[in-house]
Amino acid sequence: MQYTKAAALADAGNAALDMGLVDVAAHQLGQALYLLPNDDHLHAARAEAHLMLCDFASAIVHLRRALRLTEDTAAANNGEGRTSHDPGARAAGYAARLASVIDLRAISLIEDGAHAEAAPLLTEAIRLDSSLRRLYLHRALARTALEQYEDALADLAKCVSMDPDDADVHFLRAKLSLLAGDLPAARRAADAALALQPYHQEAAELQATMGQCATIYSAEATKLILLGSPADAVSNLTHAMALRPDDPELQMRRGAARRQQGQLYDAARDFEEAIRKAGGKHAQCERLLVLTFNDLGVKLASSRRHADALGWLDRAISQAHTHACTCMQCMRAWACVHICACI
């Protein structure tokens, strides 16, 4: 008797739903659920009624209940059902639907500024259906507002892995990378956005801004060198290089600052890389490289490491074949070390 009455109410509720009488449908389905509280179909139907009323929170409650009931039934049946009507199949359908509804609820929360509530909801939705790319994007937006930049970047990386051709996502990665202090990643992401969409206005503006920042870093480094702060100059030039990685002048200037600090090995690597970036020819950088090799030889010789010193002086002489005066300086140093090594 109770089941018959509940079935009649459910039929009336579904009919009202089909006719767009949503309030009537929600009421009748609610009465049916009072009689049959463990009927997953009724919970799912009432969730749809709440959705038509834009009551996402109530729809989520009923879909969660429908999913839990079908999962429990499927577990009790040991997953033996094979048709589209078995509990396991229904559970999968409810999970996918719940993920989409949770996403709608999360978007409304994000629009209201309730990011702390939206983020865990989206995590639940991703557990339910990890194939929905938009869930990762929306969670990235919520996490960005919460200043969880690394987590947001991980979500955007997932978006890129699912669809690498979305210029807007690359642009968002660029902005987030800047907020996280990762300048090279910001530059790469902005470049990727413009490669996909050359007229992407926001990405172009961001790229231009980063170029201006590189110029500011470079100018500040010049002041720091003059003020006798080569370590701070190196830091500024490193930031500038992150934004303009193909600029041999920045690389050479960092090498010069490192040489001034006494970081001769790092300086030599910078000079060599600057020459490579310049296409293999850079007279000023080649001269500085010769002098750095010479400095290394002299430094090692003063520590009585004559064999190592000769190796660096040999490199200086080899590098200096186009710089006569420097070559003579290196030859004198080489001769002194060679004499000391033979004594």
C-alpha positions as CSV (number, residue, x, y, z in Angstrom):
1,M,0.0,0.0,0.0
2,Q,2.8,2.4,1.0
3,Y,4.8,1.6,-2.1
4,T,1.7,2.0,-4.4
5,K,1.0,5.5,-2.9
6,A,4.6,6.5,-3.3
7,A,4.7,5.3,-6.9
8,A,1.6,7.3,-7.7
9,L,3.1,10.4,-6.1
10,A,6.4,9.8,-8.0
11,D,4.5,9.5,-11.3
12,A,2.6,12.7,-10.6
13,G,5.8,14.5,-9.7
14,N,7.6,13.4,-12.8
15,A,4.6,14.4,-15.0
16,A,4.5,17.8,-13.3
17,L,8.3,18.1,-13.9
18,D,7.7,17.4,-17.6
19,M,5.1,20.1,-17.8
20,G,7.4,22.6,-16.1
21,L,5.4,22.7,-12.9
22,V,8.5,22.6,-10.8
23,D,7.1,23.6,-7.4
24,V,4.4,21.0,-7.7
25,A,6.9,18.4,-8.8
26,A,9.2,19.1,-5.9
27,H,6.4,18.8,-3.4
28,Q,5.0,15.6,-4.8
29,L,8.4,14.0,-5.1
30,G,9.1,15.1,-1.5
31,Q,6.0,13.3,-0.4
32,A,7.0,10.2,-2.3
33,L,10.5,10.3,-0.6
34,Y,8.8,10.6,2.8
35,L,7.2,7.2,2.1
36,L,10.3,5.7,0.4
37,P,13.4,7.5,1.8
38,N,15.8,4.9,0.3
39,D,14.7,5.1,-3.3
40,D,17.6,6.5,-5.3
41,H,15.4,7.2,-8.4
42,L,13.2,9.5,-6.3
43,H,16.3,11.3,-4.9
44,A,17.6,11.8,-8.4
45,A,14.2,13.1,-9.7
46,R,13.9,15.5,-6.8
47,A,17.5,16.7,-7.4
48,E,16.4,17.6,-11.0
49,A,13.4,19.5,-9.7
50,H,15.7,21.5,-7.3
51,L,18.0,22.2,-10.3
52,M,15.2,23.7,-12.3
53,L,14.6,25.9,-9.3
54,C,18.3,26.8,-9.2
55,D,18.6,25.3,-5.8
56,F,22.0,23.7,-6.3
57,A,22.7,23.0,-2.6
58,S,19.5,20.9,-2.3
59,A,20.1,19.1,-5.6
60,I,23.6,18.1,-4.4
61,V,22.2,16.7,-1.2
62,H,19.7,14.5,-3.1
63,L,22.3,13.4,-5.7
64,R,24.8,12.5,-2.9
65,R,22.0,10.4,-1.3
66,A,21.1,8.7,-4.6
67,L,24.8,7.9,-5.2
68,R,25.4,6.5,-1.7
69,L,22.3,4.3,-1.9
70,T,23.3,2.8,-5.3
71,E,26.9,2.3,-4.2
72,D,25.8,0.4,-1.1
73,T,23.4,-1.7,-3.2
74,A,26.2,-2.4,-5.8
75,A,28.6,-3.4,-3.0
76,A,26.0,-5.7,-1.5
77,N,25.5,-7.4,-5.0
78,N,29.3,-7.7,-5.4
79,G,29.1,-5.8,-8.7
80,E,27.2,-8.6,-10.5
81,G,24.8,-6.4,-12.4
82,R,25.4,-6.2,-16.1
83,T,22.6,-4.0,-17.5
84,S,22.2,-0.2,-17.6
85,H,19.7,-0.5,-14.8
86,D,22.0,-2.2,-12.3
87,P,23.1,-0.2,-9.2
88,G,26.7,0.0,-10.4
89,A,25.7,1.7,-13.7
90,R,23.3,4.0,-11.9
91,A,26.0,5.0,-9.5
92,A,28.3,5.9,-12.3
93,G,25.6,8.1,-13.8
94,Y,24.8,9.7,-10.5
95,A,28.5,10.4,-9.9
96,A,28.9,12.2,-13.3
97,R,25.7,14.2,-12.8
98,L,26.7,15.1,-9.2
99,A,30.1,16.3,-10.5
100,S,28.4,18.7,-13.0
101,V,26.0,20.0,-10.4
102,I,28.7,20.6,-7.9
103,D,30.6,22.5,-10.6
104,L,27.5,24.8,-11.0
105,R,27.3,25.3,-7.3
106,A,31.1,26.1,-7.1
107,I,30.8,28.6,-9.9
108,S,28.1,30.5,-8.1
109,L,30.2,30.5,-4.9
110,I,33.2,31.8,-6.8
111,E,31.1,34.6,-8.3
112,D,30.0,35.4,-4.7
113,G,33.6,35.5,-3.5
114,A,33.2,32.3,-1.4
115,H,36.4,30.7,-2.8
116,A,37.1,28.8,0.4
117,E,33.8,27.0,0.1
118,A,34.1,26.4,-3.7
119,A,37.6,24.8,-3.6
120,P,36.7,21.6,-1.6
121,L,33.5,21.2,-3.6
122,L,35.5,21.1,-6.8
123,T,37.9,18.6,-5.2
124,E,34.9,16.4,-4.5
125,A,33.7,16.8,-8.1
126,I,37.1,15.8,-9.5
127,R,37.0,12.7,-7.4
128,L,33.6,11.9,-8.9
129,D,34.6,12.6,-12.5
130,S,38.2,13.4,-13.3
131,S,37.5,13.7,-17.0
132,L,35.9,17.1,-16.8
133,R,38.6,19.6,-17.7
134,R,36.6,22.6,-16.5
135,L,36.6,21.3,-12.9
136,Y,40.4,21.8,-12.8
137,L,40.1,25.2,-14.3
138,H,37.5,26.4,-11.9
139,R,39.4,25.0,-8.9
140,A,42.5,26.8,-10.2
141,L,40.5,30.1,-10.1
142,A,39.3,29.4,-6.5
143,R,42.8,28.5,-5.4
144,T,44.2,31.6,-7.0
145,A,41.9,33.7,-5.0
146,L,43.0,31.9,-1.9
147,E,46.7,32.6,-2.9
148,Q,47.3,28.9,-3.2
149,Y,49.4,29.5,-6.3
150,E,51.3,26.3,-6.5
151,D,48.2,24.2,-6.3
152,A,46.4,26.4,-8.8
153,L,49.4,26.0,-11.2
154,A,49.1,22.2,-10.8
155,D,45.4,22.4,-11.8
156,L,46.3,24.5,-14.9
157,A,49.0,22.1,-15.8
158,K,46.4,19.4,-15.8
159,C,44.2,21.5,-18.0
160,V,47.1,21.9,-20.5
161,S,47.7,18.2,-20.5
162,M,44.1,17.6,-21.4
163,D,44.0,20.4,-24.0
164,P,47.3,22.1,-24.9
165,D,45.8,24.5,-27.4
166,D,43.9,26.8,-25.1
167,A,45.7,30.2,-25.2
168,D,43.7,31.5,-22.2
169,V,44.9,28.7,-19.9
170,H,48.5,29.5,-20.9
171,F,47.9,33.1,-20.2
172,L,46.5,32.2,-16.7
173,R,49.6,30.1,-16.1
174,A,51.8,33.1,-17.0
175,K,50.0,35.3,-14.5
176,L,50.1,32.7,-11.8
177,S,53.7,32.0,-12.4
178,L,54.5,35.7,-11.8
179,L,52.5,35.6,-8.6
180,A,54.5,32.6,-7.5
181,G,57.7,34.3,-8.4
182,D,58.7,31.9,-11.2
183,L,59.7,34.4,-13.9
184,P,61.0,31.8,-16.5
185,A,57.7,29.9,-16.3
186,A,55.8,33.1,-16.7
187,R,57.7,34.0,-19.8
188,R,57.3,30.5,-21.3
189,A,53.6,30.5,-20.7
190,A,53.1,34.0,-22.2
191,D,55.1,32.9,-25.2
192,A,52.9,29.8,-25.5
193,A,49.7,31.8,-25.4
194,L,50.9,34.2,-28.1
195,A,52.1,31.3,-30.3
196,L,48.6,29.8,-30.2
197,Q,46.8,33.2,-30.5
198,P,49.1,35.9,-31.8
199,Y,46.5,38.6,-31.1
200,H,45.8,37.6,-27.5
201,Q,45.7,41.1,-26.0
202,E,46.2,40.2,-22.4
203,A,49.2,37.9,-23.2
204,A,50.8,40.6,-25.4
205,E,50.4,43.2,-22.6
206,L,51.9,40.8,-20.1
207,Q,54.8,40.0,-22.3
208,A,55.4,43.7,-22.9
209,T,55.3,44.3,-19.1
210,M,57.8,41.6,-18.5
211,G,60.1,43.1,-21.1
212,Q,59.9,46.4,-19.3
213,C,60.6,44.7,-16.0
214,A,63.7,43.1,-17.6
215,T,64.9,46.6,-18.5
216,I,64.3,47.9,-15.0
217,Y,66.2,44.9,-13.5
218,S,69.1,45.6,-15.9
219,A,69.2,49.3,-15.1
220,E,69.1,48.6,-11.4
221,A,72.0,46.2,-11.8
222,T,74.1,48.9,-13.3
223,K,73.5,51.1,-10.3
224,L,74.4,48.3,-7.9
225,I,77.6,47.6,-9.8
226,L,78.6,51.3,-9.4
227,L,77.6,51.2,-5.7
228,G,79.9,48.2,-5.2
229,S,77.2,45.6,-4.7
230,P,77.9,42.9,-7.3
231,A,76.0,40.2,-5.5
232,D,72.8,42.2,-5.7
233,A,73.6,43.1,-9.3
234,V,73.9,39.4,-10.1
235,S,70.4,38.8,-8.6
236,N,68.9,41.6,-10.6
237,L,70.5,40.4,-13.8
238,T,69.3,36.8,-13.2
239,H,65.8,38.1,-13.0
240,A,66.3,40.1,-16.2
241,M,67.6,37.0,-17.9
242,A,64.6,35.0,-16.9
243,L,62.5,37.5,-18.8
244,R,64.9,37.9,-21.7
245,P,66.7,34.6,-21.9
246,D,68.2,35.1,-25.4
247,D,69.9,38.4,-24.6
248,P,73.7,37.9,-24.7
249,E,74.4,41.3,-23.2
250,L,72.5,40.4,-20.0
251,Q,74.5,37.1,-19.8
252,M,77.8,39.0,-20.3
253,R,76.9,41.6,-17.7
254,R,76.1,38.9,-15.1
255,G,79.4,37.2,-15.9
256,A,81.2,40.5,-15.3
257,A,79.4,41.0,-12.0
258,R,80.3,37.4,-11.0
259,R,84.0,38.0,-12.0
260,Q,83.9,41.1,-9.8
261,Q,82.7,38.9,-6.9
262,G,85.4,36.4,-7.5
263,Q,83.0,33.7,-8.7
264,L,85.3,32.9,-11.6
265,Y,84.0,29.5,-12.7
266,D,80.4,30.9,-12.8
267,A,81.6,34.0,-14.6
268,A,83.4,31.9,-17.3
269,R,80.2,29.9,-17.9
270,D,78.3,33.1,-18.3
271,F,80.8,34.5,-20.8
272,E,80.8,31.2,-22.8
273,E,77.0,31.1,-22.9
274,A,76.8,34.8,-24.0
275,I,79.2,34.1,-26.9
276,R,77.0,31.1,-27.9
277,K,73.9,33.3,-27.8
278,A,75.6,35.9,-29.9
279,G,76.2,33.4,-32.6
280,G,79.8,32.5,-31.6
281,K,81.2,36.0,-32.0
282,H,81.3,38.6,-29.3
283,A,84.6,40.5,-29.0
284,Q,84.0,42.1,-25.6
285,C,82.8,38.9,-24.1
286,E,85.7,36.9,-25.6
287,R,88.1,39.3,-24.1
288,L,86.4,39.0,-20.7
289,L,86.5,35.2,-21.0
290,V,90.3,35.3,-21.7
291,L,90.8,37.5,-18.6
292,T,88.7,35.2,-16.5
293,F,90.7,32.1,-17.6
294,N,93.8,34.1,-16.8
295,D,92.4,35.0,-13.3
296,L,91.7,31.3,-12.7
297,G,95.2,30.3,-13.6
298,V,96.8,33.0,-11.4
299,K,94.5,32.1,-8.5
300,L,95.3,28.4,-8.7
301,A,99.0,29.1,-9.1
302,S,98.9,31.2,-5.9
303,S,97.6,28.0,-4.2
304,R,100.6,26.1,-5.7
305,R,98.2,24.1,-7.9
306,H,100.5,24.6,-10.9
307,A,99.2,21.8,-13.1
308,D,95.6,23.1,-12.8
309,A,96.8,26.7,-13.3
310,L,98.6,25.8,-16.5
311,G,95.4,24.2,-17.8
312,W,93.4,27.4,-17.4
313,L,96.3,29.5,-18.8
314,D,96.5,27.3,-21.8
315,R,92.8,27.9,-22.4
316,A,93.3,31.6,-22.0
317,I,96.1,31.6,-24.6
318,S,94.0,29.5,-27.0
319,Q,91.0,31.8,-26.6
320,A,93.1,35.0,-26.9
321,H,94.6,34.4,-30.3
322,T,92.7,37.4,-31.7
323,H,93.7,39.7,-28.7
324,A,97.4,40.3,-29.0
325,C,97.9,42.4,-25.8
326,T,95.8,40.0,-23.7
327,C,97.7,37.1,-25.2
328,M,101.0,38.6,-24.0
329,Q,99.6,39.0,-20.5
330,C,98.6,35.3,-20.5
331,M,101.9,34.3,-21.9
332,R,103.7,36.0,-19.1
333,A,101.5,34.4,-16.5
334,W,101.9,31.0,-18.2
335,A,105.7,31.4,-18.2
336,C,105.9,32.2,-14.6
337,V,103.7,29.3,-13.6
338,H,105.6,26.9,-15.9
339,I,108.9,28.0,-14.3
340,C,107.4,27.5,-10.8
341,A,106.1,24.1,-11.7
342,C,109.5,23.0,-12.9
343,I,111.4,24.2,-9.8
